[in-house]
């Protein structure tokens, strides 16, 4: 996976991240297949402000996974958090 430079990260829109916290910090980029896979792996190590924010992020990741044809196991942290 290619790492995003600061300039590349700044060009992404908020909806290209699974989670934007109350301070505007953007977490878990999901703008391409590699980053979706990375977001799935890092989801369990990400701190969320609330259970609702965690659930929304999980749903965003799953939506991006469908878009990029990335399989997510039903017992994965992201799958469980989305429900």
N, CA, C and O atoms as a Maestro MAE file, in Angstrom:
{
 s_m_m2io_version
 :::
 2.0.0
}

f_m_ct {
 s_m_title
 :::
 protein
 m_atom[332] {
  # First column is atom index #
  i_m_mmod_type
  r_m_x_coord
  r_m_y_coord
  r_m_z_coord
  i_m_residue_number
  s_m_chain_name
  s_m_pdb_residue_name
  s_m_pdb_atom_name
  i_m_atomic_number
  :::
  1 25 0.841 -1.179 0.000 1 A "UNK " " N  " 7
  2 3 0.000 0.000 0.000 1 A "UNK " " CA " 6
  3 2 0.881 1.236 0.000 1 A "UNK " " C  " 6
  4 15 1.879 1.313 0.717 1 A "UNK " " O  " 8
  5 25 0.497 2.184 -0.807 2 A "UNK " " N  " 7
  6 3 1.243 3.433 -0.839 2 A "UNK " " CA " 6
  7 2 0.795 4.322 0.316 2 A "UNK " " C  " 6
  8 15 -0.392 4.429 0.623 2 A "UNK " " O  " 8
  9 25 1.762 4.943 0.933 3 A "UNK " " N  " 7
  10 3 1.468 5.840 2.041 3 A "UNK " " CA " 6
  11 2 1.097 7.208 1.488 3 A "UNK " " C  " 6
  12 15 1.688 7.682 0.517 3 A "UNK " " O  " 8
  13 25 0.116 7.831 2.117 4 A "UNK " " N  " 7
  14 3 -0.318 9.149 1.677 4 A "UNK " " CA " 6
  15 2 0.618 10.226 2.205 4 A "UNK " " C  " 6
  16 15 0.974 10.232 3.383 4 A "UNK " " O  " 8
  17 25 1.004 11.121 1.334 5 A "UNK " " N  " 7
  18 3 1.753 12.288 1.787 5 A "UNK " " CA " 6
  19 2 0.750 13.254 2.415 5 A "UNK " " C  " 6
  20 15 -0.459 13.085 2.254 5 A "UNK " " O  " 8
  21 25 1.233 14.236 3.109 6 A "UNK " " N  " 7
  22 3 0.350 15.231 3.707 6 A "UNK " " CA " 6
  23 2 -0.462 15.933 2.625 6 A "UNK " " C  " 6
  24 15 -1.658 16.166 2.799 6 A "UNK " " O  " 8
  25 25 0.172 16.268 1.527 7 A "UNK " " N  " 7
  26 3 -0.532 16.950 0.430 7 A "UNK " " CA " 6
  27 2 -1.633 16.066 -0.152 7 A "UNK " " C  " 6
  28 15 -2.736 16.538 -0.424 7 A "UNK " " O  " 8
  29 25 -1.327 14.778 -0.342 8 A "UNK " " N  " 7
  30 3 -2.333 13.850 -0.874 8 A "UNK " " CA " 6
  31 2 -3.498 13.695 0.103 8 A "UNK " " C  " 6
  32 15 -4.663 13.696 -0.294 8 A "UNK " " O  " 8
  33 25 -3.164 13.565 1.372 9 A "UNK " " N  " 7
  34 3 -4.196 13.405 2.398 9 A "UNK " " CA " 6
  35 2 -5.087 14.648 2.449 9 A "UNK " " C  " 6
  36 15 -6.305 14.532 2.584 9 A "UNK " " O  " 8
  37 25 -4.490 15.825 2.344 10 A "UNK " " N  " 7
  38 3 -5.252 17.071 2.407 10 A "UNK " " CA " 6
  39 2 -6.185 17.255 1.207 10 A "UNK " " C  " 6
  40 15 -7.186 17.965 1.302 10 A "UNK " " O  " 8
  41 25 -5.861 16.624 0.090 11 A "UNK " " N  " 7
  42 3 -6.703 16.729 -1.102 11 A "UNK " " CA " 6
  43 2 -7.956 15.859 -1.002 11 A "UNK " " C  " 6
  44 15 -8.926 16.084 -1.725 11 A "UNK " " O  " 8
  45 25 -7.939 14.868 -0.111 12 A "UNK " " N  " 7
  46 3 -9.103 13.987 0.034 12 A "UNK " " CA " 6
  47 2 -10.249 14.724 0.719 12 A "UNK " " C  " 6
  48 15 -10.031 15.593 1.563 12 A "UNK " " O  " 8
  49 25 -11.466 14.362 0.343 13 A "UNK " " N  " 7
  50 3 -12.657 14.929 0.964 13 A "UNK " " CA " 6
  51 2 -12.959 14.177 2.254 13 A "UNK " " C  " 6
  52 15 -12.523 13.040 2.434 13 A "UNK " " O  " 8
  53 25 -13.695 14.807 3.137 14 A "UNK " " N  " 7
  54 3 -14.047 14.167 4.405 14 A "UNK " " CA " 6
  55 2 -14.754 12.830 4.206 14 A "UNK " " C  " 6
  56 15 -14.556 11.901 4.989 14 A "UNK " " O  " 8
  57 25 -15.576 12.727 3.163 15 A "UNK " " N  " 7
  58 3 -16.307 11.476 2.959 15 A "UNK " " CA " 6
  59 2 -15.423 10.354 2.413 15 A "UNK " " C  " 6
  60 15 -15.898 9.239 2.196 15 A "UNK " " O  " 8
  61 25 -14.162 10.642 2.194 16 A "UNK " " N  " 7
  62 3 -13.210 9.612 1.785 16 A "UNK " " CA " 6
  63 2 -12.464 9.043 2.986 16 A "UNK " " C  " 6
  64 15 -11.472 8.330 2.837 16 A "UNK " " O  " 8
  65 25 -12.955 9.369 4.170 17 A "UNK " " N  " 7
  66 3 -12.446 8.833 5.422 17 A "UNK " " CA " 6
  67 2 -13.608 8.155 6.138 17 A "UNK " " C  " 6
  68 15 -14.748 8.613 6.056 17 A "UNK " " O  " 8
  69 25 -13.319 7.078 6.832 18 A "UNK " " N  " 7
  70 3 -14.376 6.375 7.558 18 A "UNK " " CA " 6
  71 2 -14.840 7.170 8.763 18 A "UNK " " C  " 6
  72 15 -15.991 7.050 9.183 18 A "UNK " " O  " 8
  73 25 -13.948 7.989 9.327 19 A "UNK " " N  " 7
  74 3 -14.264 8.658 10.585 19 A "UNK " " CA " 6
  75 2 -13.616 10.031 10.633 19 A "UNK " " C  " 6
  76 15 -12.415 10.176 10.403 19 A "UNK " " O  " 8
  77 25 -14.432 11.038 10.935 20 A "UNK " " N  " 7
  78 3 -13.942 12.399 11.183 20 A "UNK " " CA " 6
  79 2 -14.406 12.762 12.586 20 A "UNK " " C  " 6
  80 15 -15.606 12.819 12.853 20 A "UNK " " O  " 8
  81 25 -13.451 13.008 13.485 21 A "UNK " " N  " 7
  82 3 -13.831 13.287 14.872 21 A "UNK " " CA " 6
  83 2 -14.311 14.723 15.058 21 A "UNK " " C  " 6
  84 15 -14.308 15.510 14.112 21 A "UNK " " O  " 8
  85 25 -14.720 15.059 16.266 22 A "UNK " " N  " 7
  86 3 -15.299 16.378 16.535 22 A "UNK " " CA " 6
  87 2 -14.309 17.521 16.315 22 A "UNK " " C  " 6
  88 15 -14.715 18.658 16.076 22 A "UNK " " O  " 8
  89 25 -13.015 17.222 16.394 23 A "UNK " " N  " 7
  90 3 -11.998 18.247 16.160 23 A "UNK " " CA " 6
  91 2 -11.660 18.369 14.675 23 A "UNK " " C  " 6
  92 15 -10.829 19.191 14.288 23 A "UNK " " O  " 8
  93 25 -12.303 17.552 13.851 24 A "UNK " " N  " 7
  94 3 -12.043 17.601 12.420 24 A "UNK " " CA " 6
  95 2 -10.898 16.713 11.964 24 A "UNK " " C  " 6
  96 15 -10.533 16.718 10.788 24 A "UNK " " O  " 8
  97 25 -10.328 15.947 12.895 25 A "UNK " " N  " 7
  98 3 -9.263 15.018 12.523 25 A "UNK " " CA " 6
  99 2 -9.869 13.862 11.741 25 A "UNK " " C  " 6
  100 15 -10.879 13.286 12.147 25 A "UNK " " O  " 8
  101 25 -9.246 13.529 10.620 26 A "UNK " " N  " 7
  102 3 -9.779 12.491 9.739 26 A "UNK " " CA " 6
  103 2 -8.985 11.201 9.924 26 A "UNK " " C  " 6
  104 15 -7.754 11.199 9.939 26 A "UNK " " O  " 8
  105 25 -9.726 10.111 10.063 27 A "UNK " " N  " 7
  106 3 -9.131 8.809 10.361 27 A "UNK " " CA " 6
  107 2 -9.606 7.770 9.347 27 A "UNK " " C  " 6
  108 15 -10.725 7.853 8.842 27 A "UNK " " O  " 8
  109 25 -8.764 6.811 9.059 28 A "UNK " " N  " 7
  110 3 -9.094 5.662 8.229 28 A "UNK " " CA " 6
  111 2 -9.530 6.050 6.815 28 A "UNK " " C  " 6
  112 15 -10.712 5.962 6.483 28 A "UNK " " O  " 8
  113 25 -8.579 6.478 5.988 29 A "UNK " " N  " 7
  114 3 -8.929 6.791 4.605 29 A "UNK " " CA " 6
  115 2 -9.466 5.548 3.890 29 A "UNK " " C  " 6
  116 15 -8.962 4.441 4.083 29 A "UNK " " O  " 8
  117 25 -10.490 5.747 3.067 30 A "UNK " " N  " 7
  118 3 -11.139 4.639 2.368 30 A "UNK " " CA " 6
  119 2 -11.372 4.987 0.896 30 A "UNK " " C  " 6
  120 15 -12.387 4.601 0.317 30 A "UNK " " O  " 8
  121 25 -10.442 5.707 0.302 31 A "UNK " " N  " 7
  122 3 -10.611 6.213 -1.064 31 A "UNK " " CA " 6
  123 2 -10.144 5.253 -2.156 31 A "UNK " " C  " 6
  124 15 -10.374 5.514 -3.337 31 A "UNK " " O  " 8
  125 25 -9.498 4.156 -1.789 32 A "UNK " " N  " 7
  126 3 -9.100 3.157 -2.773 32 A "UNK " " CA " 6
  127 2 -9.030 1.789 -2.092 32 A "UNK " " C  " 6
  128 15 -9.136 1.680 -0.870 32 A "UNK " " O  " 8
  129 25 -8.852 0.758 -2.902 33 A "UNK " " N  " 7
  130 3 -8.884 -0.609 -2.377 33 A "UNK " " CA " 6
  131 2 -7.842 -0.851 -1.293 33 A "UNK " " C  " 6
  132 15 -8.157 -1.429 -0.252 33 A "UNK " " O  " 8
  133 25 -6.612 -0.418 -1.522 34 A "UNK " " N  " 7
  134 3 -5.556 -0.646 -0.531 34 A "UNK " " CA " 6
  135 2 -5.880 0.010 0.805 34 A "UNK " " C  " 6
  136 15 -5.655 -0.577 1.863 34 A "UNK " " O  " 8
  137 25 -6.407 1.225 0.752 35 A "UNK " " N  " 7
  138 3 -6.708 1.925 1.995 35 A "UNK " " CA " 6
  139 2 -7.944 1.343 2.681 35 A "UNK " " C  " 6
  140 15 -8.039 1.382 3.908 35 A "UNK " " O  " 8
  141 25 -8.879 0.811 1.920 36 A "UNK " " N  " 7
  142 3 -10.025 0.124 2.527 36 A "UNK " " CA " 6
  143 2 -9.520 -1.096 3.294 36 A "UNK " " C  " 6
  144 15 -9.920 -1.325 4.435 36 A "UNK " " O  " 8
  145 25 -8.650 -1.868 2.672 37 A "UNK " " N  " 7
  146 3 -8.087 -3.046 3.353 37 A "UNK " " CA " 6
  147 2 -7.357 -2.630 4.629 37 A "UNK " " C  " 6
  148 15 -7.476 -3.291 5.661 37 A "UNK " " O  " 8
  149 25 -6.612 -1.546 4.557 38 A "UNK " " N  " 7
  150 3 -5.892 -1.045 5.721 38 A "UNK " " CA " 6
  151 2 -6.863 -0.575 6.806 38 A "UNK " " C  " 6
  152 15 -6.636 -0.821 7.991 38 A "UNK " " O  " 8
  153 25 -7.936 0.096 6.408 39 A "UNK " " N  " 7
  154 3 -8.944 0.569 7.378 39 A "UNK " " CA " 6
  155 2 -9.582 -0.611 8.111 39 A "UNK " " C  " 6
  156 15 -9.834 -0.544 9.314 39 A "UNK " " O  " 8
  157 25 -9.838 -1.685 7.374 40 A "UNK " " N  " 7
  158 3 -10.408 -2.888 8.001 40 A "UNK " " CA " 6
  159 2 -9.447 -3.423 9.051 40 A "UNK " " C  " 6
  160 15 -9.867 -3.785 10.151 40 A "UNK " " O  " 8
  161 25 -8.182 -3.474 8.726 41 A "UNK " " N  " 7
  162 3 -7.173 -3.987 9.661 41 A "UNK " " CA " 6
  163 2 -6.979 -3.069 10.864 41 A "UNK " " C  " 6
  164 15 -6.757 -3.551 11.975 41 A "UNK " " O  " 8
  165 25 -7.057 -1.769 10.664 42 A "UNK " " N  " 7
  166 3 -6.780 -0.807 11.737 42 A "UNK " " CA " 6
  167 2 -8.012 -0.439 12.553 42 A "UNK " " C  " 6
  168 15 -7.890 0.217 13.587 42 A "UNK " " O  " 8
  169 25 -9.192 -0.850 12.108 43 A "UNK " " N  " 7
  170 3 -10.435 -0.455 12.757 43 A "UNK " " CA " 6
  171 2 -10.421 -0.751 14.253 43 A "UNK " " C  " 6
  172 15 -10.782 0.117 15.049 43 A "UNK " " O  " 8
  173 25 -10.025 -1.924 14.645 44 A "UNK " " N  " 7
  174 3 -10.031 -2.322 16.050 44 A "UNK " " CA " 6
  175 2 -9.040 -1.558 16.916 44 A "UNK " " C  " 6
  176 15 -9.153 -1.572 18.142 44 A "UNK " " O  " 8
  177 25 -8.085 -0.902 16.304 45 A "UNK " " N  " 7
  178 3 -7.079 -0.126 17.052 45 A "UNK " " CA " 6
  179 2 -7.365 1.371 17.028 45 A "UNK " " C  " 6
  180 15 -6.564 2.168 17.515 45 A "UNK " " O  " 8
  181 25 -8.498 1.747 16.467 46 A "UNK " " N  " 7
  182 3 -8.864 3.160 16.358 46 A "UNK " " CA " 6
  183 2 -9.774 3.547 17.511 46 A "UNK " " C  " 6
  184 15 -10.715 2.824 17.838 46 A "UNK " " O  " 8
  185 25 -9.495 4.681 18.124 47 A "UNK " " N  " 7
  186 3 -10.342 5.201 19.205 47 A "UNK " " CA " 6
  187 2 -11.439 6.074 18.608 47 A "UNK " " C  " 6
  188 15 -11.174 6.964 17.799 47 A "UNK " " O  " 8
  189 25 -12.669 5.804 19.018 48 A "UNK " " N  " 7
  190 3 -13.821 6.567 18.550 48 A "UNK " " CA " 6
  191 2 -14.426 7.327 19.714 48 A "UNK " " C  " 6
  192 15 -14.317 6.898 20.863 48 A "UNK " " O  " 8
  193 25 -15.064 8.451 19.427 49 A "UNK " " N  " 7
  194 3 -15.658 9.292 20.460 49 A "UNK " " CA " 6
  195 2 -16.907 8.677 21.068 49 A "UNK " " C  " 6
  196 15 -17.263 8.977 22.208 49 A "UNK " " O  " 8
  197 25 -17.572 7.817 20.306 50 A "UNK " " N  " 7
  198 3 -18.812 7.214 20.797 50 A "UNK " " CA " 6
  199 2 -19.082 5.918 20.054 50 A "UNK " " C  " 6
  200 15 -18.461 5.629 19.031 50 A "UNK " " O  " 8
  201 25 -20.009 5.151 20.578 51 A "UNK " " N  " 7
  202 3 -20.424 3.917 19.908 51 A "UNK " " CA " 6
  203 2 -21.077 4.239 18.562 51 A "UNK " " C  " 6
  204 15 -20.930 3.492 17.595 51 A "UNK " " O  " 8
  205 25 -21.789 5.342 18.515 52 A "UNK " " N  " 7
  206 3 -22.437 5.758 17.266 52 A "UNK " " CA " 6
  207 2 -21.396 6.094 16.207 52 A "UNK " " C  " 6
  208 15 -21.547 5.713 15.046 52 A "UNK " " O  " 8
  209 25 -20.351 6.798 16.593 53 A "UNK " " N  " 7
  210 3 -19.284 7.147 15.647 53 A "UNK " " CA " 6
  211 2 -18.588 5.880 15.163 53 A "UNK " " C  " 6
  212 15 -18.236 5.777 13.988 53 A "UNK " " O  " 8
  213 25 -18.390 4.931 16.045 54 A "UNK " " N  " 7
  214 3 -17.764 3.656 15.682 54 A "UNK " " CA " 6
  215 2 -18.634 2.903 14.673 54 A "UNK " " C  " 6
  216 15 -18.126 2.360 13.692 54 A "UNK " " O  " 8
  217 25 -19.935 2.874 14.918 55 A "UNK " " N  " 7
  218 3 -20.858 2.183 14.028 55 A "UNK " " CA " 6
  219 2 -20.901 2.860 12.650 55 A "UNK " " C  " 6
  220 15 -20.897 2.180 11.623 55 A "UNK " " O  " 8
  221 25 -20.940 4.190 12.630 56 A "UNK " " N  " 7
  222 3 -20.940 4.922 11.359 56 A "UNK " " CA " 6
  223 2 -19.672 4.648 10.565 56 A "UNK " " C  " 6
  224 15 -19.725 4.455 9.350 56 A "UNK " " O  " 8
  225 25 -18.531 4.630 11.250 57 A "UNK " " N  " 7
  226 3 -17.257 4.353 10.578 57 A "UNK " " CA " 6
  227 2 -17.261 2.937 10.002 57 A "UNK " " C  " 6
  228 15 -16.814 2.717 8.876 57 A "UNK " " O  " 8
  229 25 -17.762 1.989 10.773 58 A "UNK " " N  " 7
  230 3 -17.825 0.604 10.294 58 A "UNK " " CA " 6
  231 2 -18.694 0.508 9.047 58 A "UNK " " C  " 6
  232 15 -18.339 -0.177 8.088 58 A "UNK " " O  " 8
  233 25 -19.810 1.182 9.060 59 A "UNK " " N  " 7
  234 3 -20.704 1.163 7.887 59 A "UNK " " CA " 6
  235 2 -20.040 1.814 6.677 59 A "UNK " " C  " 6
  236 15 -20.204 1.340 5.553 59 A "UNK " " O  " 8
  237 25 -19.299 2.884 6.896 60 A "UNK " " N  " 7
  238 3 -18.594 3.546 5.788 60 A "UNK " " CA " 6
  239 2 -17.530 2.615 5.203 60 A "UNK " " C  " 6
  240 15 -17.360 2.546 3.986 60 A "UNK " " O  " 8
  241 25 -16.827 1.911 6.066 61 A "UNK " " N  " 7
  242 3 -15.800 0.971 5.594 61 A "UNK " " CA " 6
  243 2 -16.442 -0.158 4.801 61 A "UNK " " C  " 6
  244 15 -15.950 -0.528 3.735 61 A "UNK " " O  " 8
  245 25 -17.538 -0.707 5.316 62 A "UNK " " N  " 7
  246 3 -18.212 -1.797 4.603 62 A "UNK " " CA " 6
  247 2 -18.752 -1.333 3.253 62 A "UNK " " C  " 6
  248 15 -18.703 -2.079 2.275 62 A "UNK " " O  " 8
  249 25 -19.260 -0.121 3.195 63 A "UNK " " N  " 7
  250 3 -19.740 0.427 1.931 63 A "UNK " " CA " 6
  251 2 -18.595 0.553 0.930 63 A "UNK " " C  " 6
  252 15 -18.744 0.188 -0.236 63 A "UNK " " O  " 8
  253 25 -17.462 1.064 1.381 64 A "UNK " " N  " 7
  254 3 -16.294 1.193 0.513 64 A "UNK " " CA " 6
  255 2 -15.773 -0.188 0.109 64 A "UNK " " C  " 6
  256 15 -15.322 -0.378 -1.020 64 A "UNK " " O  " 8
  257 25 -15.836 -1.138 1.023 65 A "UNK " " N  " 7
  258 3 -15.394 -2.500 0.710 65 A "UNK " " CA " 6
  259 2 -16.244 -3.090 -0.418 65 A "UNK " " C  " 6
  260 15 -15.711 -3.734 -1.322 65 A "UNK " " O  " 8
  261 25 -17.547 -2.875 -0.369 66 A "UNK " " N  " 7
  262 3 -18.419 -3.344 -1.451 66 A "UNK " " CA " 6
  263 2 -18.050 -2.661 -2.766 66 A "UNK " " C  " 6
  264 15 -17.998 -3.300 -3.817 66 A "UNK " " O  " 8
  265 25 -17.796 -1.363 -2.695 67 A "UNK " " N  " 7
  266 3 -17.454 -0.605 -3.904 67 A "UNK " " CA " 6
  267 2 -16.188 -1.135 -4.561 67 A "UNK " " C  " 6
  268 15 -16.102 -1.190 -5.788 67 A "UNK " " O  " 8
  269 25 -15.207 -1.525 -3.756 68 A "UNK " " N  " 7
  270 3 -13.917 -1.992 -4.284 68 A "UNK " " CA " 6
  271 2 -13.803 -3.514 -4.290 68 A "UNK " " C  " 6
  272 15 -12.716 -4.058 -4.487 68 A "UNK " " O  " 8
  273 25 -14.936 -4.208 -4.072 69 A "UNK " " N  " 7
  274 3 -14.965 -5.677 -4.089 69 A "UNK " " CA " 6
  275 2 -13.980 -6.309 -3.106 69 A "UNK " " C  " 6
  276 15 -13.285 -7.271 -3.431 69 A "UNK " " O  " 8
  277 25 -13.937 -5.751 -1.906 70 A "UNK " " N  " 7
  278 3 -13.100 -6.284 -0.836 70 A "UNK " " CA " 6
  279 2 -13.994 -7.113 0.080 70 A "UNK " " C  " 6
  280 15 -14.982 -6.608 0.615 70 A "UNK " " O  " 8
  281 25 -13.652 -8.363 0.257 71 A "UNK " " N  " 7
  282 3 -14.423 -9.238 1.139 71 A "UNK " " CA " 6
  283 2 -14.099 -8.936 2.592 71 A "UNK " " C  " 6
  284 15 -12.939 -8.750 2.960 71 A "UNK " " O  " 8
  285 25 -15.152 -8.891 3.418 72 A "UNK " " N  " 7
  286 3 -14.991 -8.678 4.854 72 A "UNK " " CA " 6
  287 2 -15.716 -9.817 5.560 72 A "UNK " " C  " 6
  288 15 -16.902 -10.046 5.320 72 A "UNK " " O  " 8
  289 25 -15.014 -10.521 6.417 73 A "UNK " " N  " 7
  290 3 -15.613 -11.646 7.139 73 A "UNK " " CA " 6
  291 2 -16.698 -11.155 8.089 73 A "UNK " " C  " 6
  292 15 -16.592 -10.069 8.658 73 A "UNK " " O  " 8
  293 25 -17.732 -11.956 8.254 74 A "UNK " " N  " 7
  294 3 -18.840 -11.582 9.134 74 A "UNK " " CA " 6
  295 2 -18.411 -11.466 10.593 74 A "UNK " " C  " 6
  296 15 -19.052 -10.762 11.372 74 A "UNK " " O  " 8
  297 25 -17.330 -12.153 10.969 75 A "UNK " " N  " 7
  298 3 -16.873 -12.083 12.350 75 A "UNK " " CA " 6
  299 2 -15.763 -11.052 12.549 75 A "UNK " " C  " 6
  300 15 -15.183 -10.970 13.631 75 A "UNK " " O  " 8
  301 25 -15.465 -10.274 11.522 76 A "UNK " " N  " 7
  302 3 -14.456 -9.212 11.607 76 A "UNK " " CA " 6
  303 2 -14.998 -8.083 12.505 76 A "UNK " " C  " 6
  304 15 -16.210 -7.884 12.590 76 A "UNK " " O  " 8
  305 25 -14.108 -7.359 13.161 77 A "UNK " " N  " 7
  306 3 -14.500 -6.234 14.021 77 A "UNK " " CA " 6
  307 2 -15.403 -5.241 13.293 77 A "UNK " " C  " 6
  308 15 -16.384 -4.756 13.857 77 A "UNK " " O  " 8
  309 25 -15.068 -4.942 12.041 78 A "UNK " " N  " 7
  310 3 -15.850 -3.966 11.268 78 A "UNK " " CA " 6
  311 2 -17.262 -4.485 11.034 78 A "UNK " " C  " 6
  312 15 -18.226 -3.735 11.192 78 A "UNK " " O  " 8
  313 25 -17.400 -5.729 10.667 79 A "UNK " " N  " 7
  314 3 -18.721 -6.302 10.413 79 A "UNK " " CA " 6
  315 2 -19.578 -6.303 11.669 79 A "UNK " " C  " 6
  316 15 -20.756 -5.947 11.627 79 A "UNK " " O  " 8
  317 25 -18.990 -6.700 12.771 80 A "UNK " " N  " 7
  318 3 -19.734 -6.739 14.044 80 A "UNK " " CA " 6
  319 2 -20.127 -5.341 14.494 80 A "UNK " " C  " 6
  320 15 -21.222 -5.150 15.024 80 A "UNK " " O  " 8
  321 25 -19.260 -4.368 14.294 81 A "UNK " " N  " 7
  322 3 -19.545 -2.999 14.751 81 A "UNK " " CA " 6
  323 2 -20.612 -2.311 13.912 81 A "UNK " " C  " 6
  324 15 -21.250 -1.370 14.382 81 A "UNK " " O  " 8
  325 25 -20.815 -2.758 12.695 82 A "UNK " " N  " 7
  326 3 -21.772 -2.100 11.799 82 A "UNK " " CA " 6
  327 2 -23.223 -2.392 12.178 82 A "UNK " " C  " 6
  328 15 -24.136 -1.717 11.701 82 A "UNK " " O  " 8
  329 25 -23.439 -3.385 13.025 83 A "UNK " " N  " 7
  330 3 -24.822 -3.786 13.370 83 A "UNK " " CA " 6
  331 2 -25.225 -3.347 14.746 83 A "UNK " " C  " 6
  332 15 -26.349 -3.609 15.173 83 A "UNK " " O  " 8
  :::
 }
 m_bond[331] {
  # First column is bond index #
  i_m_from
  i_m_to
  i_m_order
  :::
  1 1 2 1
  2 2 3 1
  3 3 4 2
  4 3 5 1
  5 5 6 1
  6 6 7 1
  7 7 8 2
  8 7 9 1
  9 9 10 1
  10 10 11 1
  11 11 12 2
  12 11 13 1
  13 13 14 1
  14 14 15 1
  15 15 16 2
  16 15 17 1
  17 17 18 1
  18 18 19 1
  19 19 20 2
  20 19 21 1
  21 21 22 1
  22 22 23 1
  23 23 24 2
  24 23 25 1
  25 25 26 1
  26 26 27 1
  27 27 28 2
  28 27 29 1
  29 29 30 1
  30 30 31 1
  31 31 32 2
  32 31 33 1
  33 33 34 1
  34 34 35 1
  35 35 36 2
  36 35 37 1
  37 37 38 1
  38 38 39 1
  39 39 40 2
  40 39 41 1
  41 41 42 1
  42 42 43 1
  43 43 44 2
  44 43 45 1
  45 45 46 1
  46 46 47 1
  47 47 48 2
  48 47 49 1
  49 49 50 1
  50 50 51 1
  51 51 52 2
  52 51 53 1
  53 53 54 1
  54 54 55 1
  55 55 56 2
  56 55 57 1
  57 57 58 1
  58 58 59 1
  59 59 60 2
  60 59 61 1
  61 61 62 1
  62 62 63 1
  63 63 64 2
  64 63 65 1
  65 65 66 1
  66 66 67 1
  67 67 68 2
  68 67 69 1
  69 69 70 1
  70 70 71 1
  71 71 72 2
  72 71 73 1
  73 73 74 1
  74 74 75 1
  75 75 76 2
  76 75 77 1
  77 77 78 1
  78 78 79 1
  79 79 80 2
  80 79 81 1
  81 81 82 1
  82 82 83 1
  83 83 84 2
  84 83 85 1
  85 85 86 1
  86 86 87 1
  87 87 88 2
  88 87 89 1
  89 89 90 1
  90 90 91 1
  91 91 92 2
  92 91 93 1
  93 93 94 1
  94 94 95 1
  95 95 96 2
  96 95 97 1
  97 97 98 1
  98 98 99 1
  99 99 100 2
  100 99 101 1
  101 101 102 1
  102 102 103 1
  103 103 104 2
  104 103 105 1
  105 105 106 1
  106 106 107 1
  107 107 108 2
  108 107 109 1
  109 109 110 1
  110 110 111 1
  111 111 112 2
  112 111 113 1
  113 113 114 1
  114 114 115 1
  115 115 116 2
  116 115 117 1
  117 117 118 1
  118 118 119 1
  119 119 120 2
  120 119 121 1
  121 121 122 1
  122 122 123 1
  123 123 124 2
  124 123 125 1
  125 125 126 1
  126 126 127 1
  127 127 128 2
  128 127 129 1
  129 129 130 1
  130 130 131 1
  131 131 132 2
  132 131 133 1
  133 133 134 1
  134 134 135 1
  135 135 136 2
  136 135 137 1
  137 137 138 1
  138 138 139 1
  139 139 140 2
  140 139 141 1
  141 141 142 1
  142 142 143 1
  143 143 144 2
  144 143 145 1
  145 145 146 1
  146 146 147 1
  147 147 148 2
  148 147 149 1
  149 149 150 1
  150 150 151 1
  151 151 152 2
  152 151 153 1
  153 153 154 1
  154 154 155 1
  155 155 156 2
  156 155 157 1
  157 157 158 1
  158 158 159 1
  159 159 160 2
  160 159 161 1
  161 161 162 1
  162 162 163 1
  163 163 164 2
  164 163 165 1
  165 165 166 1
  166 166 167 1
  167 167 168 2
  168 167 169 1
  169 169 170 1
  170 170 171 1
  171 171 172 2
  172 171 173 1
  173 173 174 1
  174 174 175 1
  175 175 176 2
  176 175 177 1
  177 177 178 1
  178 178 179 1
  179 179 180 2
  180 179 181 1
  181 181 182 1
  182 182 183 1
  183 183 184 2
  184 183 185 1
  185 185 186 1
  186 186 187 1
  187 187 188 2
  188 187 189 1
  189 189 190 1
  190 190 191 1
  191 191 192 2
  192 191 193 1
  193 193 194 1
  194 194 195 1
  195 195 196 2
  196 195 197 1
  197 197 198 1
  198 198 199 1
  199 199 200 2
  200 199 201 1
  201 201 202 1
  202 202 203 1
  203 203 204 2
  204 203 205 1
  205 205 206 1
  206 206 207 1
  207 207 208 2
  208 207 209 1
  209 209 210 1
  210 210 211 1
  211 211 212 2
  212 211 213 1
  213 213 214 1
  214 214 215 1
  215 215 216 2
  216 215 217 1
  217 217 218 1
  218 218 219 1
  219 219 220 2
  220 219 221 1
  221 221 222 1
  222 222 223 1
  223 223 224 2
  224 223 225 1
  225 225 226 1
  226 226 227 1
  227 227 228 2
  228 227 229 1
  229 229 230 1
  230 230 231 1
  231 231 232 2
  232 231 233 1
  233 233 234 1
  234 234 235 1
  235 235 236 2
  236 235 237 1
  237 237 238 1
  238 238 239 1
  239 239 240 2
  240 239 241 1
  241 241 242 1
  242 242 243 1
  243 243 244 2
  244 243 245 1
  245 245 246 1
  246 246 247 1
  247 247 248 2
  248 247 249 1
  249 249 250 1
  250 250 251 1
  251 251 252 2
  252 251 253 1
  253 253 254 1
  254 254 255 1
  255 255 256 2
  256 255 257 1
  257 257 258 1
  258 258 259 1
  259 259 260 2
  260 259 261 1
  261 261 262 1
  262 262 263 1
  263 263 264 2
  264 263 265 1
  265 265 266 1
  266 266 267 1
  267 267 268 2
  268 267 269 1
  269 269 270 1
  270 270 271 1
  271 271 272 2
  272 271 273 1
  273 273 274 1
  274 274 275 1
  275 275 276 2
  276 275 277 1
  277 277 278 1
  278 278 279 1
  279 279 280 2
  280 279 281 1
  281 281 282 1
  282 282 283 1
  283 283 284 2
  284 283 285 1
  285 285 286 1
  286 286 287 1
  287 287 288 2
  288 287 289 1
  289 289 290 1
  290 290 291 1
  291 291 292 2
  292 291 293 1
  293 293 294 1
  294 294 295 1
  295 295 296 2
  296 295 297 1
  297 297 298 1
  298 298 299 1
  299 299 300 2
  300 299 301 1
  301 301 302 1
  302 302 303 1
  303 303 304 2
  304 303 305 1
  305 305 306 1
  306 306 307 1
  307 307 308 2
  308 307 309 1
  309 309 310 1
  310 310 311 1
  311 311 312 2
  312 311 313 1
  313 313 314 1
  314 314 315 1
  315 315 316 2
  316 315 317 1
  317 317 318 1
  318 318 319 1
  319 319 320 2
  320 319 321 1
  321 321 322 1
  322 322 323 1
  323 323 324 2
  324 323 325 1
  325 325 326 1
  326 326 327 1
  327 327 328 2
  328 327 329 1
  329 329 330 1
  330 330 331 1
  331 331 332 2
  :::
 }
}
